């Protein structure tokens, strides 16, 4: 069974940094695009950053220049380096991966990790 396991959330002061990791496990798949989304309390889930299998990236305007997404294809892992964090970055961050399992491209989500930025 394919799973996405996230780590790296926590509490940090404004201006600080955190690094999120997300590893896909379970075997029998190949990864396509991977990315990070976030959902603040009472708000919808929004894209933060995505990275294609070839390394192309796309960022939400609100995080450009502060966050960097990267991936290790050999380990089916995606990272999100978050610098210059602001209180408005506070949210639950979810990893997402488009994975080929056999001939089917599926959409998989992690369990979410809380990021809290204090002012």
MIROKOL-842740 format. One record per atom (N, C-alpha, C): residue number from 0; residue in three letters; atom name; x, y, z. Coordinates in steps of 0.02 Angstrom, whole numbers, padded with zeros to 5 digits, always signed. Layout:
% residues N
[mivex NUM,'ala','CA',[X,Y,Z]]
...
This chain:
% residues 119
[mivex 0,'unk','N',[+00042,-00060,+00000]]
[mivex 0,'unk','CA',[+00000,+00000,+00000]]
[mivex 0,'unk','C',[+00044,+00062,+00000]]
[mivex 1,'unk','N',[+00031,+00107,-00046]]
[mivex 1,'unk','CA',[+00071,+00168,-00051]]
[mivex 1,'unk','C',[+00052,+00217,+00004]]
[mivex 2,'unk','N',[+00103,+00244,+00036]]
[mivex 2,'unk','CA',[+00092,+00294,+00088]]
[mivex 2,'unk','C',[+00140,+00352,+00080]]
[mivex 3,'unk','N',[+00118,+00411,+00101]]
[mivex 3,'unk','CA',[+00162,+00469,+00105]]
[mivex 3,'unk','C',[+00171,+00486,+00178]]
[mivex 4,'unk','N',[+00233,+00489,+00200]]
[mivex 4,'unk','CA',[+00247,+00503,+00271]]
[mivex 4,'unk','C',[+00286,+00568,+00275]]
[mivex 5,'unk','N',[+00257,+00616,+00311]]
[mivex 5,'unk','CA',[+00286,+00682,+00317]]
[mivex 5,'unk','C',[+00322,+00690,+00384]]
[mivex 6,'unk','N',[+00370,+00736,+00385]]
[mivex 6,'unk','CA',[+00404,+00753,+00447]]
[mivex 6,'unk','C',[+00431,+00824,+00441]]
[mivex 7,'unk','N',[+00446,+00854,+00498]]
[mivex 7,'unk','CA',[+00481,+00918,+00498]]
[mivex 7,'unk','C',[+00441,+00978,+00519]]
[mivex 8,'unk','N',[+00377,+00970,+00533]]
[mivex 8,'unk','CA',[+00339,+01028,+00556]]
[mivex 8,'unk','C',[+00357,+01047,+00627]]
[mivex 9,'unk','N',[+00328,+01101,+00651]]
[mivex 9,'unk','CA',[+00341,+01122,+00719]]
[mivex 9,'unk','C',[+00325,+01195,+00730]]
[mivex 10,'unk','N',[+00350,+01220,+00786]]
[mivex 10,'unk','CA',[+00340,+01290,+00806]]
[mivex 10,'unk','C',[+00405,+01328,+00796]]
[mivex 11,'unk','N',[+00400,+01386,+00764]]
[mivex 11,'unk','CA',[+00459,+01427,+00752]]
[mivex 11,'unk','C',[+00439,+01500,+00757]]
[mivex 12,'unk','N',[+00487,+01541,+00774]]
[mivex 12,'unk','CA',[+00474,+01613,+00777]]
[mivex 12,'unk','C',[+00477,+01643,+00707]]
[mivex 13,'unk','N',[+00443,+01698,+00699]]
[mivex 13,'unk','CA',[+00445,+01734,+00635]]
[mivex 13,'unk','C',[+00517,+01749,+00615]]
[mivex 14,'unk','N',[+00532,+01738,+00551]]
[mivex 14,'unk','CA',[+00600,+01746,+00526]]
[mivex 14,'unk','C',[+00641,+01683,+00528]]
[mivex 15,'unk','N',[+00615,+01632,+00560]]
[mivex 15,'unk','CA',[+00651,+01569,+00566]]
[mivex 15,'unk','C',[+00641,+01524,+00505]]
[mivex 16,'unk','N',[+00668,+01464,+00511]]
[mivex 16,'unk','CA',[+00666,+01416,+00456]]
[mivex 16,'unk','C',[+00643,+01348,+00480]]
[mivex 17,'unk','N',[+00613,+01311,+00434]]
[mivex 17,'unk','CA',[+00595,+01241,+00445]]
[mivex 17,'unk','C',[+00604,+01204,+00379]]
[mivex 18,'unk','N',[+00616,+01139,+00384]]
[mivex 18,'unk','CA',[+00622,+01097,+00324]]
[mivex 18,'unk','C',[+00574,+01038,+00331]]
[mivex 19,'unk','N',[+00529,+01033,+00284]]
[mivex 19,'unk','CA',[+00482,+00978,+00282]]
[mivex 19,'unk','C',[+00507,+00924,+00235]]
[mivex 20,'unk','N',[+00494,+00862,+00254]]
[mivex 20,'unk','CA',[+00511,+00805,+00211]]
[mivex 20,'unk','C',[+00449,+00761,+00202]]
[mivex 21,'unk','N',[+00446,+00728,+00145]]
[mivex 21,'unk','CA',[+00391,+00682,+00132]]
[mivex 21,'unk','C',[+00417,+00624,+00090]]
[mivex 22,'unk','N',[+00410,+00565,+00116]]
[mivex 22,'unk','CA',[+00435,+00506,+00081]]
[mivex 22,'unk','C',[+00377,+00461,+00061]]
[mivex 23,'unk','N',[+00378,+00441,-00002]]
[mivex 23,'unk','CA',[+00328,+00393,-00026]]
[mivex 23,'unk','C',[+00355,+00322,-00016]]
[mivex 24,'unk','N',[+00314,+00280,+00012]]
[mivex 24,'unk','CA',[+00336,+00211,+00025]]
[mivex 24,'unk','C',[+00282,+00162,+00004]]
[mivex 25,'unk','N',[+00300,+00100,+00001]]
[mivex 25,'unk','CA',[+00251,+00048,-00015]]
[mivex 25,'unk','C',[+00271,+00007,-00075]]
[mivex 26,'unk','N',[+00314,+00037,-00117]]
[mivex 26,'unk','CA',[+00338,+00000,-00175]]
[mivex 26,'unk','C',[+00289,-00006,-00232]]
[mivex 27,'unk','N',[+00315,-00025,-00290]]
[mivex 27,'unk','CA',[+00273,-00038,-00347]]
[mivex 27,'unk','C',[+00246,+00023,-00381]]
[mivex 28,'unk','N',[+00280,+00079,-00374]]
[mivex 28,'unk','CA',[+00256,+00140,-00406]]
[mivex 28,'unk','C',[+00315,+00180,-00434]]
[mivex 29,'unk','N',[+00299,+00227,-00477]]
[mivex 29,'unk','CA',[+00347,+00277,-00499]]
[mivex 29,'unk','C',[+00315,+00345,-00490]]
[mivex 30,'unk','N',[+00354,+00394,-00469]]
[mivex 30,'unk','CA',[+00325,+00458,-00452]]
[mivex 30,'unk','C',[+00325,+00506,-00511]]
[mivex 31,'unk','N',[+00272,+00547,-00513]]
[mivex 31,'unk','CA',[+00267,+00599,-00563]]
[mivex 31,'unk','C',[+00277,+00664,-00525]]
[mivex 32,'unk','N',[+00231,+00709,-00528]]
[mivex 32,'unk','CA',[+00238,+00772,-00492]]
[mivex 32,'unk','C',[+00229,+00761,-00417]]
[mivex 33,'unk','N',[+00265,+00800,-00377]]
[mivex 33,'unk','CA',[+00257,+00799,-00304]]
[mivex 33,'unk','C',[+00252,+00871,-00280]]
[mivex 34,'unk','N',[+00221,+00881,-00224]]
[mivex 34,'unk','CA',[+00214,+00950,-00202]]
[mivex 34,'unk','C',[+00189,+00957,-00131]]
[mivex 35,'unk','N',[+00182,+01020,-00111]]
[mivex 35,'unk','CA',[+00159,+01037,-00045]]
[mivex 35,'unk','C',[+00099,+01084,-00050]]
[mivex 36,'unk','N',[+00051,+01072,-00009]]
[mivex 36,'unk','CA',[-00008,+01114,-00002]]
[mivex 36,'unk','C',[-00016,+01132,+00071]]
[mivex 37,'unk','N',[-00054,+01184,+00085]]
[mivex 37,'unk','CA',[-00065,+01202,+00154]]
[mivex 37,'unk','C',[-00137,+01224,+00165]]
[mivex 38,'unk','N',[-00159,+01214,+00226]]
[mivex 38,'unk','CA',[-00227,+01234,+00243]]
[mivex 38,'unk','C',[-00227,+01266,+00312]]
[mivex 39,'unk','N',[-00241,+01331,+00313]]
[mivex 39,'unk','CA',[-00248,+01366,+00376]]
[mivex 39,'unk','C',[-00318,+01356,+00403]]
[mivex 40,'unk','N',[-00326,+01366,+00467]]
[mivex 40,'unk','CA',[-00391,+01355,+00500]]
[mivex 40,'unk','C',[-00445,+01398,+00467]]
[mivex 41,'unk','N',[-00498,+01364,+00447]]
[mivex 41,'unk','CA',[-00554,+01399,+00417]]
[mivex 41,'unk','C',[-00545,+01419,+00344]]
[mivex 42,'unk','N',[-00490,+01397,+00314]]
[mivex 42,'unk','CA',[-00478,+01415,+00245]]
[mivex 42,'unk','C',[-00471,+01353,+00202]]
[mivex 43,'unk','N',[-00471,+01362,+00136]]
[mivex 43,'unk','CA',[-00464,+01306,+00090]]
[mivex 43,'unk','C',[-00391,+01285,+00086]]
[mivex 44,'unk','N',[-00381,+01225,+00059]]
[mivex 44,'unk','CA',[-00313,+01201,+00049]]
[mivex 44,'unk','C',[-00286,+01231,-00015]]
[mivex 45,'unk','N',[-00227,+01261,-00010]]
[mivex 45,'unk','CA',[-00196,+01295,-00067]]
[mivex 45,'unk','C',[-00128,+01265,-00084]]
[mivex 46,'unk','N',[-00110,+01270,-00147]]
[mivex 46,'unk','CA',[-00044,+01248,-00169]]
[mivex 46,'unk','C',[+00009,+01294,-00142]]
[mivex 47,'unk','N',[+00063,+01265,-00117]]
[mivex 47,'unk','CA',[+00122,+01303,-00095]]
[mivex 47,'unk','C',[+00177,+01298,-00148]]
[mivex 48,'unk','N',[+00194,+01237,-00166]]
[mivex 48,'unk','CA',[+00247,+01226,-00216]]
[mivex 48,'unk','C',[+00239,+01156,-00244]]
[mivex 49,'unk','N',[+00256,+01149,-00308]]
[mivex 49,'unk','CA',[+00255,+01084,-00340]]
[mivex 49,'unk','C',[+00318,+01076,-00381]]
[mivex 50,'unk','N',[+00338,+01013,-00391]]
[mivex 50,'unk','CA',[+00398,+00999,-00429]]
[mivex 50,'unk','C',[+00384,+00938,-00473]]
[mivex 51,'unk','N',[+00401,+00945,-00537]]
[mivex 51,'unk','CA',[+00391,+00890,-00584]]
[mivex 51,'unk','C',[+00445,+00838,-00578]]
[mivex 52,'unk','N',[+00435,+00782,-00612]]
[mivex 52,'unk','CA',[+00484,+00728,-00608]]
[mivex 52,'unk','C',[+00552,+00750,-00637]]
[mivex 53,'unk','N',[+00550,+00799,-00682]]
[mivex 53,'unk','CA',[+00612,+00824,-00712]]
[mivex 53,'unk','C',[+00642,+00882,-00675]]
[mivex 54,'unk','N',[+00608,+00904,-00622]]
[mivex 54,'unk','CA',[+00636,+00958,-00581]]
[mivex 54,'unk','C',[+00606,+01027,-00592]]
[mivex 55,'unk','N',[+00559,+01033,-00638]]
[mivex 55,'unk','CA',[+00528,+01099,-00647]]
[mivex 55,'unk','C',[+00485,+01115,-00586]]
[mivex 56,'unk','N',[+00484,+01179,-00567]]
[mivex 56,'unk','CA',[+00450,+01199,-00505]]
[mivex 56,'unk','C',[+00399,+01255,-00517]]
[mivex 57,'unk','N',[+00352,+01259,-00472]]
[mivex 57,'unk','CA',[+00303,+01312,-00473]]
[mivex 57,'unk','C',[+00287,+01329,-00400]]
[mivex 58,'unk','N',[+00283,+01394,-00386]]
[mivex 58,'unk','CA',[+00272,+01417,-00318]]
[mivex 58,'unk','C',[+00212,+01464,-00314]]
[mivex 59,'unk','N',[+00179,+01463,-00257]]
[mivex 59,'unk','CA',[+00130,+01514,-00243]]
[mivex 59,'unk','C',[+00166,+01581,-00236]]
[mivex 60,'unk','N',[+00133,+01634,-00258]]
[mivex 60,'unk','CA',[+00165,+01700,-00255]]
[mivex 60,'unk','C',[+00186,+01718,-00184]]
[mivex 61,'unk','N',[+00148,+01697,-00136]]
[mivex 61,'unk','CA',[+00160,+01716,-00066]]
[mivex 61,'unk','C',[+00224,+01686,-00037]]
[mivex 62,'unk','N',[+00251,+01634,-00069]]
[mivex 62,'unk','CA',[+00311,+01602,-00042]]
[mivex 62,'unk','C',[+00372,+01608,-00088]]
[mivex 63,'unk','N',[+00363,+01638,-00145]]
[mivex 63,'unk','CA',[+00419,+01645,-00191]]
[mivex 63,'unk','C',[+00476,+01683,-00158]]
[mivex 64,'unk','N',[+00537,+01658,-00166]]
[mivex 64,'unk','CA',[+00595,+01689,-00138]]
[mivex 64,'unk','C',[+00608,+01669,-00066]]
[mivex 65,'unk','N',[+00561,+01635,-00034]]
[mivex 65,'unk','CA',[+00570,+01614,+00035]]
[mivex 65,'unk','C',[+00571,+01538,+00042]]
[mivex 66,'unk','N',[+00531,+01503,+00002]]
[mivex 66,'unk','CA',[+00527,+01430,+00005]]
[mivex 66,'unk','C',[+00561,+01399,-00055]]
[mivex 67,'unk','N',[+00590,+01340,-00045]]
[mivex 67,'unk','CA',[+00621,+01303,-00100]]
[mivex 67,'unk','C',[+00599,+01231,-00096]]
[mivex 68,'unk','N',[+00572,+01206,-00152]]
[mivex 68,'unk','CA',[+00552,+01136,-00156]]
[mivex 68,'unk','C',[+00606,+01097,-00194]]
[mivex 69,'unk','N',[+00619,+01037,-00171]]
[mivex 69,'unk','CA',[+00667,+00994,-00205]]
[mivex 69,'unk','C',[+00645,+00921,-00196]]
[mivex 70,'unk','N',[+00677,+00877,-00233]]
[mivex 70,'unk','CA',[+00658,+00807,-00228]]
[mivex 70,'unk','C',[+00719,+00762,-00239]]
[mivex 71,'unk','N',[+00714,+00703,-00210]]
[mivex 71,'unk','CA',[+00764,+00650,-00220]]
[mivex 71,'unk','C',[+00727,+00592,-00252]]
[mivex 72,'unk','N',[+00734,+00586,-00318]]
[mivex 72,'unk','CA',[+00695,+00535,-00354]]
[mivex 72,'unk','C',[+00714,+00465,-00333]]
[mivex 73,'unk','N',[+00777,+00455,-00316]]
[mivex 73,'unk','CA',[+00800,+00388,-00296]]
[mivex 73,'unk','C',[+00765,+00365,-00232]]
[mivex 74,'unk','N',[+00747,+00413,-00190]]
[mivex 74,'unk','CA',[+00715,+00397,-00126]]
[mivex 74,'unk','C',[+00641,+00416,-00125]]
[mivex 75,'unk','N',[+00615,+00437,-00182]]
[mivex 75,'unk','CA',[+00544,+00456,-00186]]
[mivex 75,'unk','C',[+00525,+00504,-00130]]
[mivex 76,'unk','N',[+00567,+00553,-00121]]
[mivex 76,'unk','CA',[+00559,+00601,-00066]]
[mivex 76,'unk','C',[+00557,+00672,-00093]]
[mivex 77,'unk','N',[+00514,+00712,-00064]]
[mivex 77,'unk','CA',[+00510,+00783,-00082]]
[mivex 77,'unk','C',[+00521,+00824,-00019]]
[mivex 78,'unk','N',[+00555,+00881,-00028]]
[mivex 78,'unk','CA',[+00572,+00924,+00028]]
[mivex 78,'unk','C',[+00544,+00994,+00016]]
[mivex 79,'unk','N',[+00533,+01029,+00071]]
[mivex 79,'unk','CA',[+00514,+01099,+00067]]
[mivex 79,'unk','C',[+00556,+01137,+00119]]
[mivex 80,'unk','N',[+00603,+01176,+00095]]
[mivex 80,'unk','CA',[+00642,+01219,+00138]]
[mivex 80,'unk','C',[+00606,+01286,+00144]]
[mivex 81,'unk','N',[+00589,+01303,+00206]]
[mivex 81,'unk','CA',[+00551,+01364,+00218]]
[mivex 81,'unk','C',[+00593,+01412,+00259]]
[mivex 82,'unk','N',[+00609,+01469,+00229]]
[mivex 82,'unk','CA',[+00649,+01520,+00262]]
[mivex 82,'unk','C',[+00608,+01584,+00271]]
[mivex 83,'unk','N',[+00632,+01627,+00313]]
[mivex 83,'unk','CA',[+00598,+01691,+00326]]
[mivex 83,'unk','C',[+00524,+01681,+00339]]
[mivex 84,'unk','N',[+00509,+01635,+00382]]
[mivex 84,'unk','CA',[+00440,+01617,+00395]]
[mivex 84,'unk','C',[+00402,+01675,+00427]]
[mivex 85,'unk','N',[+00338,+01680,+00410]]
[mivex 85,'unk','CA',[+00294,+01733,+00434]]
[mivex 85,'unk','C',[+00235,+01700,+00471]]
[mivex 86,'unk','N',[+00204,+01737,+00516]]
[mivex 86,'unk','CA',[+00145,+01709,+00550]]
[mivex 86,'unk','C',[+00091,+01684,+00502]]
[mivex 87,'unk','N',[+00084,+01717,+00445]]
[mivex 87,'unk','CA',[+00034,+01696,+00397]]
[mivex 87,'unk','C',[+00051,+01631,+00362]]
[mivex 88,'unk','N',[+00110,+01604,+00373]]
[mivex 88,'unk','CA',[+00128,+01538,+00348]]
[mivex 88,'unk','C',[+00101,+01482,+00393]]
[mivex 89,'unk','N',[+00074,+01500,+00450]]
[mivex 89,'unk','CA',[+00046,+01451,+00495]]
[mivex 89,'unk','C',[-00010,+01412,+00463]]
[mivex 90,'unk','N',[-00005,+01346,+00462]]
[mivex 90,'unk','CA',[-00054,+01304,+00430]]
[mivex 90,'unk','C',[-00034,+01231,+00440]]
[mivex 91,'unk','N',[-00079,+01186,+00421]]
[mivex 91,'unk','CA',[-00061,+01116,+00413]]
[mivex 91,'unk','C',[-00036,+01107,+00342]]
[mivex 92,'unk','N',[+00023,+01079,+00336]]
[mivex 92,'unk','CA',[+00054,+01069,+00271]]
[mivex 92,'unk','C',[+00046,+00996,+00250]]
[mivex 93,'unk','N',[+00022,+00987,+00189]]
[mivex 93,'unk','CA',[+00009,+00920,+00163]]
[mivex 93,'unk','C',[+00053,+00906,+00103]]
[mivex 94,'unk','N',[+00083,+00848,+00104]]
[mivex 94,'unk','CA',[+00121,+00824,+00046]]
[mivex 94,'unk','C',[+00073,+00792,-00004]]
[mivex 95,'unk','N',[+00087,+00802,-00067]]
[mivex 95,'unk','CA',[+00047,+00772,-00120]]
[mivex 95,'unk','C',[+00093,+00740,-00171]]
[mivex 96,'unk','N',[+00073,+00684,-00198]]
[mivex 96,'unk','CA',[+00112,+00651,-00250]]
[mivex 96,'unk','C',[+00066,+00619,-00301]]
[mivex 97,'unk','N',[+00084,+00629,-00363]]
[mivex 97,'unk','CA',[+00051,+00593,-00418]]
[mivex 97,'unk','C',[+00094,+00532,-00433]]
[mivex 98,'unk','N',[+00068,+00473,-00420]]
[mivex 98,'unk','CA',[+00107,+00413,-00426]]
[mivex 98,'unk','C',[+00076,+00364,-00475]]
[mivex 99,'unk','N',[+00120,+00337,-00518]]
[mivex 99,'unk','CA',[+00099,+00283,-00564]]
[mivex 99,'unk','C',[+00103,+00218,-00525]]
[mivex 100,'unk','N',[+00046,+00186,-00517]]
[mivex 100,'unk','CA',[+00043,+00119,-00488]]
[mivex 100,'unk','C',[+00015,+00074,-00542]]
[mivex 101,'unk','N',[+00059,+00035,-00572]]
[mivex 101,'unk','CA',[+00039,-00001,-00632]]
[mivex 101,'unk','C',[+00025,+00048,-00688]]
[mivex 102,'unk','N',[-00034,+00044,-00717]]
[mivex 102,'unk','CA',[-00053,+00088,-00772]]
[mivex 102,'unk','C',[-00097,+00146,-00748]]
[mivex 103,'unk','N',[-00104,+00152,-00683]]
[mivex 103,'unk','CA',[-00150,+00202,-00655]]
[mivex 103,'unk','C',[-00110,+00258,-00622]]
[mivex 104,'unk','N',[-00127,+00320,-00639]]
[mivex 104,'unk','CA',[-00097,+00378,-00606]]
[mivex 104,'unk','C',[-00143,+00399,-00550]]
[mivex 105,'unk','N',[-00119,+00391,-00489]]
[mivex 105,'unk','CA',[-00159,+00407,-00430]]
[mivex 105,'unk','C',[-00135,+00470,-00395]]
[mivex 106,'unk','N',[-00179,+00499,-00356]]
[mivex 106,'unk','CA',[-00167,+00560,-00318]]
[mivex 106,'unk','C',[-00164,+00541,-00245]]
[mivex 107,'unk','N',[-00106,+00551,-00214]]
[mivex 107,'unk','CA',[-00095,+00529,-00145]]
[mivex 107,'unk','C',[-00079,+00588,-00100]]
[mivex 108,'unk','N',[-00102,+00584,-00038]]
[mivex 108,'unk','CA',[-00091,+00638,+00011]]
[mivex 108,'unk','C',[-00060,+00610,+00075]]
[mivex 109,'unk','N',[-00018,+00651,+00105]]
[mivex 109,'unk','CA',[+00008,+00635,+00171]]
[mivex 109,'unk','C',[-00042,+00654,+00224]]
[mivex 110,'unk','N',[-00024,+00639,+00286]]
[mivex 110,'unk','CA',[-00071,+00650,+00342]]
[mivex 110,'unk','C',[-00072,+00722,+00365]]
[mivex 111,'unk','N',[-00024,+00761,+00344]]
[mivex 111,'unk','CA',[-00020,+00831,+00364]]
[mivex 111,'unk','C',[+00027,+00841,+00423]]
[mivex 112,'unk','N',[+00062,+00897,+00422]]
[mivex 112,'unk','CA',[+00106,+00915,+00477]]
[mivex 112,'unk','C',[+00095,+00989,+00493]]
[mivex 113,'unk','N',[+00089,+01003,+00558]]
[mivex 113,'unk','CA',[+00074,+01072,+00580]]
[mivex 113,'unk','C',[+00136,+01115,+00579]]
[mivex 114,'unk','N',[+00130,+01173,+00549]]
[mivex 114,'unk','CA',[+00181,+01224,+00552]]
[mivex 114,'unk','C',[+00151,+01286,+00585]]
[mivex 115,'unk','N',[+00181,+01307,+00640]]
[mivex 115,'unk','CA',[+00157,+01366,+00676]]
[mivex 115,'unk','C',[+00213,+01416,+00682]]
[mivex 116,'unk','N',[+00199,+01477,+00659]]
[mivex 116,'unk','CA',[+00248,+01531,+00661]]
[mivex 116,'unk','C',[+00223,+01585,+00708]]
[mivex 117,'unk','N',[+00261,+01596,+00760]]
[mivex 117,'unk','CA',[+00241,+01645,+00810]]
[mivex 117,'unk','C',[+00271,+01713,+00794]]
[mivex 118,'unk','N',[+00235,+01765,+00812]]
[mivex 118,'unk','CA',[+00258,+01833,+00796]]
[mivex 118,'unk','C',[+00301,+01861,+00853]]
